[in-house]
Amino acid sequence: MRRRACLQSDPVRGMRIVREEERYLVANSIRRLCVYCGSSIGADPRYREAAAALGTGIAAAGIELVYGGGRNGLMGTVADAVLTGGGTAIGVIPRHLQDREVAHLGLSELVIVDTMHQRKQAMAERADAFAVLPGGVGTLDETVEILSWRQLGLHNKPVYIVDIAGYWSPLAVLFDHVVAQNFAAPMVPRLVDFVPDVGVLLAKFSR
């Protein structure tokens, strides 16, 4: 397993602005998928089943995983499924979480950074698309930030929220409310796509 440090840089200035002519290429060249998800399993067994199915599916498709580098919860589940399927799993984790012994030590590559901000930037830079499984405040933070960066034109990589068992339905309602109150232009599908399950998500990658 290779470990390397990530240089400090501003998370906004470090993102490359995507030119209009690059957009088709970006959307159709998914070699690495960044997955945001919880460090806990959650209350519904369908969450873990979805994480395992996603890991198995992207490994079979030859798509590499980029994620938060943890060994617990849905994070560990998706990484283990990728590795079991013979795929590549790249984790990015802050040093303070590694020191608390929550890092997955069996990954293809583990990138150690100093801060949570560097973690999010490093994950975003390595990925060609983003998928969101159920998770908590950290997952929500990562999701909203990557959507904000897309809205600002700092990237045009696809973002998919996988609404397992309706987990993210309240978030879709909130997005609609934000739009209805004129705080944002319509976000679906301009910034984000909601998909009902992992099968639908994987089908998008095979087009």
C-alpha positions as CSV (number, residue, x, y, z in Angstrom):
1,M,0.0,0.0,0.0
2,R,1.3,3.4,-1.0
3,R,0.9,6.4,1.3
4,R,1.6,10.0,0.3
5,A,0.9,13.4,1.7
6,C,-1.2,16.0,-0.1
7,L,0.2,19.5,-0.4
8,Q,-1.8,22.3,1.2
9,S,-3.8,24.4,-1.2
10,D,-7.0,26.5,-1.2
11,P,-10.0,24.1,-1.9
12,V,-11.5,26.6,-4.3
13,R,-8.5,27.9,-6.2
14,G,-7.2,24.4,-6.4
15,M,-10.2,23.3,-8.5
16,R,-9.8,23.7,-12.3
17,I,-12.6,25.5,-14.2
18,V,-14.1,23.2,-16.9
19,R,-14.4,24.7,-20.4
20,E,-17.7,24.2,-22.2
21,E,-16.1,21.9,-24.8
22,E,-14.8,19.6,-22.1
23,R,-18.1,18.8,-20.6
24,Y,-19.0,15.9,-22.9
25,L,-15.6,14.3,-22.3
26,V,-15.9,14.7,-18.5
27,A,-19.4,13.2,-18.3
28,N,-18.4,10.2,-20.4
29,S,-15.0,9.3,-19.0
30,I,-15.7,7.9,-15.5
31,R,-12.6,6.1,-14.5
32,R,-12.8,6.9,-10.8
33,L,-15.9,7.3,-8.7
34,C,-15.9,9.3,-5.4
35,V,-18.4,7.8,-3.0
36,Y,-19.6,9.8,0.0
37,C,-21.3,7.7,2.7
38,G,-21.5,7.1,6.4
39,S,-18.9,5.8,8.8
40,S,-21.8,3.9,10.5
41,I,-23.9,1.1,9.0
42,G,-27.2,2.8,9.7
43,A,-30.6,1.5,10.9
44,D,-31.8,-0.1,7.6
45,P,-29.9,-3.2,6.3
46,R,-30.6,-2.0,2.8
47,Y,-28.0,0.7,3.2
48,R,-25.2,-1.8,3.7
49,E,-26.5,-4.0,0.9
50,A,-26.4,-0.9,-1.4
51,A,-22.9,-0.1,-0.4
52,A,-21.7,-3.6,-1.1
53,A,-23.5,-3.7,-4.4
54,L,-22.0,-0.4,-5.5
55,G,-18.5,-1.6,-4.6
56,T,-19.0,-4.9,-6.4
57,G,-20.5,-3.1,-9.4
58,I,-17.8,-0.5,-9.9
59,A,-15.0,-3.1,-9.5
60,A,-16.7,-5.2,-12.2
61,A,-16.9,-2.2,-14.5
62,G,-13.2,-1.3,-14.0
63,I,-14.0,1.9,-12.2
64,E,-11.7,2.8,-9.3
65,L,-13.1,3.9,-5.9
66,V,-12.2,7.2,-4.2
67,Y,-13.5,7.6,-0.7
68,G,-12.8,8.8,2.8
69,G,-10.4,6.0,3.7
70,G,-12.3,4.6,6.7
71,R,-12.7,1.0,7.6
72,N,-16.0,1.3,9.5
73,G,-19.6,1.6,8.4
74,L,-20.8,2.0,4.8
75,M,-17.3,3.4,4.0
76,G,-15.6,0.1,4.9
77,T,-18.4,-1.9,3.2
78,V,-18.0,-0.3,-0.2
79,A,-14.2,-0.4,0.0
80,D,-14.2,-4.1,1.0
81,A,-16.5,-4.9,-1.8
82,V,-14.3,-3.2,-4.4
83,L,-11.2,-5.0,-3.1
84,T,-13.0,-8.4,-3.0
85,G,-14.1,-7.8,-6.6
86,G,-10.5,-7.2,-7.6
87,G,-10.9,-3.5,-8.0
88,T,-8.9,-0.5,-6.9
89,A,-9.8,1.4,-3.7
90,I,-8.2,4.7,-2.9
91,G,-8.8,6.3,0.5
92,V,-8.1,9.9,1.6
93,I,-8.0,10.4,5.3
94,P,-6.9,13.2,7.7
95,R,-4.0,12.4,9.9
96,H,-6.0,12.9,13.1
97,L,-8.5,10.2,12.0
98,Q,-5.7,7.8,11.0
99,D,-4.1,8.3,14.4
100,R,-7.4,7.2,16.0
101,E,-7.0,3.9,14.1
102,V,-10.1,4.2,11.9
103,A,-8.1,4.1,8.6
104,H,-8.6,1.1,6.3
105,L,-5.1,-0.4,6.1
106,G,-5.9,-2.8,3.2
107,L,-6.5,-0.3,0.5
108,S,-4.8,-0.1,-2.9
109,E,-3.7,3.4,-1.8
110,L,-4.1,5.5,1.3
111,V,-3.5,9.2,1.0
112,I,-2.8,11.0,4.3
113,V,-3.6,14.7,4.5
114,D,-3.5,17.2,7.3
115,T,-7.1,18.7,7.3
116,M,-10.6,17.8,6.4
117,H,-10.5,20.6,3.8
118,Q,-7.6,18.9,2.1
119,R,-9.4,15.6,2.2
120,K,-12.4,16.9,0.3
121,Q,-10.2,18.6,-2.3
122,A,-8.0,15.5,-2.8
123,M,-11.0,13.3,-3.2
124,A,-12.6,15.7,-5.7
125,E,-9.5,16.1,-7.8
126,R,-9.1,12.4,-8.1
127,A,-12.7,11.6,-9.1
128,D,-14.5,11.8,-12.4
129,A,-18.0,11.6,-10.8
130,F,-19.6,11.5,-7.3
131,A,-22.1,9.1,-5.8
132,V,-23.8,9.8,-2.4
133,L,-25.1,6.9,-0.3
134,P,-26.8,7.3,3.1
135,G,-24.7,9.0,5.7
136,G,-24.7,11.7,8.4
137,V,-23.6,15.3,8.8
138,G,-20.2,14.6,7.2
139,T,-21.7,13.1,4.1
140,L,-24.2,15.9,3.9
141,D,-21.4,18.4,4.2
142,E,-19.4,16.8,1.4
143,T,-22.4,16.6,-0.9
144,V,-23.5,20.2,-0.5
145,E,-19.9,21.4,-1.0
146,I,-19.3,19.5,-4.2
147,L,-22.7,20.8,-5.5
148,S,-21.6,24.3,-4.6
149,W,-18.4,23.9,-6.4
150,R,-20.3,22.7,-9.5
151,Q,-22.7,25.6,-9.3
152,L,-19.7,28.0,-9.2
153,G,-18.3,26.4,-12.4
154,L,-15.2,24.9,-10.6
155,H,-16.0,21.5,-12.0
156,N,-18.7,19.8,-14.2
157,K,-18.4,16.3,-12.9
158,P,-21.7,14.3,-12.5
159,V,-23.1,14.1,-9.0
160,Y,-25.6,11.3,-8.2
161,I,-27.5,11.0,-4.9
162,V,-28.6,7.4,-4.5
163,D,-31.9,7.5,-2.6
164,I,-31.7,4.1,-0.9
165,A,-35.1,3.2,0.7
166,G,-36.1,6.9,0.4
167,Y,-33.2,8.0,2.8
168,W,-32.5,11.2,0.8
169,S,-36.1,12.1,-0.1
170,P,-36.2,14.9,2.5
171,L,-33.1,16.4,0.9
172,A,-34.8,16.5,-2.4
173,V,-37.7,18.3,-0.8
174,L,-35.3,20.7,0.8
175,F,-33.7,21.4,-2.6
176,D,-37.1,22.1,-4.1
177,H,-37.9,24.5,-1.2
178,V,-34.6,26.4,-1.8
179,V,-35.5,26.8,-5.5
180,A,-39.1,27.7,-4.7
181,Q,-37.9,30.5,-2.4
182,N,-35.6,31.9,-5.1
183,F,-32.4,31.1,-3.4
184,A,-31.2,28.9,-6.3
185,A,-32.0,28.0,-9.9
186,P,-33.5,24.5,-10.4
187,M,-30.8,22.0,-9.3
188,V,-32.1,18.7,-10.8
189,P,-30.6,17.6,-13.1
190,R,-28.5,20.7,-13.7
191,L,-26.3,20.1,-10.6
192,V,-27.4,16.7,-9.3
193,D,-29.3,13.6,-10.3
194,F,-31.3,11.6,-7.8
195,V,-31.4,7.9,-8.6
196,P,-33.5,5.3,-6.7
197,D,-30.9,2.5,-6.4
198,V,-27.5,1.2,-7.2
199,G,-28.6,-0.6,-10.3
200,V,-29.9,2.6,-11.9
201,L,-26.6,4.3,-11.0
202,L,-24.4,1.6,-12.5
203,A,-26.5,1.6,-15.7
204,K,-25.7,5.3,-16.2
205,F,-22.0,4.4,-16.1
206,S,-22.4,1.8,-18.8
207,R,-24.0,4.1,-21.4
